Each structure stands twice: as C-alpha cells, then as structure tokens.
Amino acid sequence: MMELNDFYNDGFGWICKACERELKAETNAETGHSRLMREGEAESKSPSFSNLALAKWADPAQRTLVCPRCGITELADKF
C-alpha cells in the first residue's frame, strides 16, 4: 500500500489524517457513546457520511486527492 503524508487508505477509501483527528476529538468530547449508538439506518431523505474526512479525487485521472472538509491536497501518484 502506498504511504502518503496527509492521507491514508483504510480499505474503504482515502481518509484525511488531520480531519480525522479533529473529528474524533470533537465526537469524544460531545458524547461518550459509540458510533453504533449515534447513527441509525440511513432512512432519511438526506443521509450523510459517517466519516466526514473521506477524501475525493481532485482530477479525472485520479492522481490528486483533496479533503472536502479542510481542502488539503496531495499527489497520490508517486511513481
């Protein structure tokens, strides 16, 4: 698996390391409940991602990752 400075792949997608740390700190401070107790089935008309730090591809060639939350970008094609 390729290693990047600002992102890591958890097998589901690329996650922004900085945003994940911030979100975990906020979540733990707000409630002591696990994610299972905070989230239900997505039956609402506007479901949301359980991980807001999930990165997106910034270009059609899928070479650059961007975090939609903080806007950090990194080249993922390091060949």
C-alpha positions in Angstrom: 0.0 0.0 0.0 1.3 3.5 -0.9 2.0 5.8 2.0 1.1 9.5 1.8 1.8 12.4 4.2 -1.7 13.7 4.7 -4.0 10.7 3.7 -4.2 7.0 4.5 -6.3 4.3 2.9 -8.4 2.3 5.3 -9.6 -0.2 2.7 -12.8 1.7 2.1 -11.3 5.0 0.8 -8.7 7.7 1.5 -9.0 9.5 4.8 -7.5 12.9 5.7 -5.4 12.3 8.8 -5.7 15.8 10.2 -9.5 16.0 9.9 -10.0 12.5 11.3 -8.0 13.5 14.5 -10.1 16.7 14.8 -13.4 14.8 14.3 -12.5 12.1 16.8 -11.6 14.7 19.4 -14.9 16.6 18.8 -17.0 13.4 18.9 -15.4 12.0 22.1 -15.9 15.4 23.8 -19.6 15.6 22.8 -20.7 12.1 23.7 -19.2 9.0 25.2 -21.3 6.8 23.0 -20.0 4.6 20.2 -20.8 5.3 16.6 -23.4 2.4 16.7 -25.4 4.3 19.3 -25.2 7.7 17.5 -26.0 6.6 13.9 -29.0 4.7 12.7 -30.0 3.4 9.3 -30.0 6.0 6.6 -33.7 6.2 6.1 -33.9 10.0 6.0 -34.1 12.0 2.8 -30.7 13.4 3.3 -28.3 10.8 4.6 -24.7 11.8 5.5 -21.4 10.1 5.5 -20.3 8.6 8.8 -16.8 9.8 8.1 -16.6 13.4 7.0 -12.8 13.2 6.4 -13.2 10.9 3.4 -11.2 12.3 0.5 -12.2 12.8 -3.1 -10.2 12.8 -6.3 -9.4 16.3 -7.5 -8.8 15.3 -11.1 -10.3 12.9 -13.6 -7.0 11.0 -13.9 -7.3 10.2 -10.1 -3.8 11.3 -9.3 -4.5 14.1 -6.7 -6.6 13.7 -3.5 -8.4 16.5 -1.9 -10.2 16.6 1.5 -13.6 18.3 1.1 -13.6 19.4 4.8 -10.2 21.2 5.0 -9.2 21.5 1.4 -5.8 19.9 1.7 -4.5 18.3 -1.5 -1.7 15.7 -2.1 -0.4 14.0 -5.2 -1.2 10.3 -4.8 0.6 9.2 -8.0 4.2 8.9 -6.8 5.8 6.8 -9.5 
